[in-house]
């Protein structure tokens, strides 16, 4: 089978600490861009990313969605997303990478996916902050930067504490760009868990009953929560995830459309082609041709 063209970078590729429970990387954005020129083209990561832009402009494309870059913007990314950017020469800010294993070392009962900005199903993970918010966040970023630069007693513990404080402060000021609704309590937890399950099983399980059973709710309740908070059904969420993966493979791999159909669990290629055109408005090959042309 043809090899994947899209690189998947691991946190070790950025000279992060070598043990898995110590995978943490921090850098000024300008230095990061200069030291790792390979990251400008589309790629995936196997870790979480927080990027804060303090200077410069451009475009940051995440899974085919182009986002304007300007000072005061935070970008949040989860493992597996495809992104690339075109930035002005003066771009700067702060960027950090970390894994769930790193976070769980100090907080074993908490998941990074519980933070709203890491939940792409509920929110657009882009945030523009005010000057007042920046006055709160910049000192925390400076503390992380100083702690990260030189070995100190209990350095890993201190870094994890600062990271947690940063994520909590970001959660307090986070405002969804799309949707507007605030998801609270049991419904938010249900939707977060649904997103994880869909991401794990969308290829082999395409019936709502499977997810409802795993989530210990009825299919009616799951449908109601999804419609009320997302204006979509669970089935539409599964289709959305399948379509995204198909788009990724079409643009960033050498697989044929028929091979992509099989990879996604569609053994009837004609059915997959109809599905793709219905939800994207173009055929798989038309999507591939258009989007490959736009790559840097």
N, C-alpha and C positions, 0 to 999 in steps of 0.2 A: 504494500500500500504506500502511496506517495507520502513523503515526510511532511510534517508540519513546518510551515514557513515562519510562523509567529513565535518569537522567543518568549519563554516564560522565565523571568529572572527570579532567583532566590535571594534571600536577604544577605547570604554570604557573598554574593557578587558585588556587594557594596562595602566590603570590609567590616561587616558587623561582627560582633563577638562570635566565637566559633561554637559554643555550646547552645543547643536549641532553646534552653530556657533563659538564655541571655541575648536573644536576638533583638537588638535595639540599635537603630542608626539615627544620627542627628547631624544636620549640616545646614549651613547657609545655602539658600537655593542657588545663588550665583556660583558658589564653589562646587556644588553638586552638579550643575549643568556643565561646568568646565571640565570636571574630572571624569564625567561619565557621558561622553558624547554619544554613545550608542543608544541612550535612552530617548533620543528625540524622535525616533521612528516608532510605529505602533508596536506595543509589546504588552505582556501580562506580567503580573507579580504574584507571588504566593504568600504575600503578607499584607498588612493594613498600612495605609498611608494617610498622613495628615500634612497638608501643604498650606502654608499661609504666605500670601504675596504681599510684599511691602513696596515693591517698585516694579515698573515695567508694564507692558501690555501684550496682548496676543490672543491666541485661541487655544484652549485645552479641550481636546475631543475625547469623550469617554463613551465607549460603545456607540459610536456613530452620532452622538449628540455633541454639537459644538457649543462650548461655553466661553464667553468672553472673559479674558483675564485682565484684571486691573487691581491696583493697590487696595488692600482691605478685604480681599477675598480669601476664604478658606475653601479647600477642596478635600473631600474625604473619599477614599477608595478602599474597596474590599478585595480579597484574593479572587483572581480569575477575570477581573474586568480588563478590557483592552483600552489603552489610551495612548495618546500622542499629543505633542504640542508644537506650536509655532509661536515663538516669543521674541520680543524685542531684545536687543543686545544688553540693555540695562536691567533685565529682569533679576529680581532678588527677593529674598524672604527667608522662610524657615521650612525645612522639610524633615519629616521623621518617619521611620519605618519601624514596625514592631509586629510580632506574631502573637497569636492567641496563647501559645505556650509561655511566652515571656510574661504576658499579663497575668496568666493563671498561676504563675509561681507565687505571687503575693496575694492574688485574689482568686482562689480556686473555685469559688462558687459563682463567679460572674463571667459573663460572655461579652466580648466586644460588640457582638451583634445586637446587644441590648441597648446600645447607644443609638439614638434615632438617626443620626447622620450616617451610620453604617448600615442602615436598613433601606435599600434602594426600592423596595416594594412600596413603602409608605411615603418616602420623601425623596426629593431631588437633593443629592448630597453636595450642594454648593451653597455657601453662605457669605453674604457681604456684611461686615460688621461696622458698627458706628465707632466714632472716636472714643466714646465712653467705654465701649466694650474692649477696644484696643488697649486702653489704659489698664484694664484688668488683666488682659491676656499676655501682653508683651513682657511684664516682669516674670511671669511663669516661664515663658519661653527662654528668657535670659538665664534663669536659674537652671533650666535643663541644659542649656548650652554650656554653662560654666561647669556644671557637674559632669558633663559628658567629656569635657576636654582633658581632664587629668584624673588619675586614680586617687581615690580618697577612701577613707574608712566607710564601709557599708555603702559604697557607691551604687551598687545595683538596687539596693533597697530604696535609697533616696531617689534615684531615677524613676523607679516604679511609682513612688509616691507623687512626685511632681507630674508624671504622666497622668495619673489618676485625677489629680486636682485639675489639670488642663482639660481632660475629657468631661469632668463634671461641670466646670465653668462653661465649656462649649455647649453642653446640653442645656444649661440654664438660659443661654441667649439664643439657642438655635431656633430659627424660624423657617418653616418649610417654604420653598419658593413656589411649589405647586401644591394644589390640593387645599391648602389653607386650614383644613380640619385638624383639630388636636385629638390624637388617639390616646385614650387613657385606660389604665387598669387592665382588666381581663381581655378586653377586645384588642388592645395593642399587643399584649403577650401572645394572643391567639394568632394574630396576623404575622408577627415576627416568627413564630414557630412554623406557620404555614409556609413562609418564604424559605426557611431552611429546608423543609421537607421537599418542597417543589424543586429546589436547586439540587437536592440529592437524588430525587427519584423521577424527574419529569420524563426521562427517556423511556423508562419501563412501566410507569404507572400513570395513566392518563384518565383515571376515573376518580371523581370527587369522593366517592365512598372510601377509597383507600386513605385519603388524607383526613377525612372526618374521623375515621376509626382511629388512626394514629394520634389524633388530637383530642380524642375522647369527647367528641360532640356529634350531634346529628348533622346530616348533610344539609338539612333545612337551615339549621342555625349557622353553619359555616357560610352558606350562600347569603344569608341575611346580613351577617357581619361584613362580608366582602362588599356587598352592594351598598350598604349604609356608609362605609368608611372609604371605599375605593372606587365606587361606582362601576365595579367589575365583578364578574362571577369568578369562582375558583377555576372554572374551566378556561376562562379567558386569561387568567394569570398563568396557567400552564402553557397555553398557546403562545403567550407573550414571551415566556422563557425559552420555548422551543424556537420561536422565530429569531430571537436574539442570537442563540447559538448557531442557527443556520446562517445568519448574516456574518457572524464571526468566521465561520469555516469557509464561507464563499470568498471572503475578501482576504483572509490570512492563511489559507492553506491551498494545497494543490489538488485536493480531493475533487472528484467530479460531482455534479449535482446528484447523481444516483448514489454515489458512495456516501454523500452527506445525508441523504434520505435514510439509508440503512443505518448510519451512525446514530441517527436520532430516533430510531425505532420504527421508521416507515418503510416497510418492505414492499409496498406498492409505490413505486416512484411517481407514477402519474398522480396519485392522491396527494403526495407531498408537494408536487409542483402546483396543484390546484390550491392547496392550503397556503403556500408561500405567496402566490399571486393575489389571493383573496385578502391577505392581511398586510401585504406590503405594496400592492398595486402594480408590481412588475414581476417578471419571471425571475427565477434564481440567476440565470445567466445575465439578464439585463442588470440586476442588482450588482453582480460581480463586476461587470464591465464598467459601470458608472463609478463604483466606489474604489476600484483598483486605480482608476485614472487619477483620483483625488489624493492618493497617498503621496507623502513627501518623497 
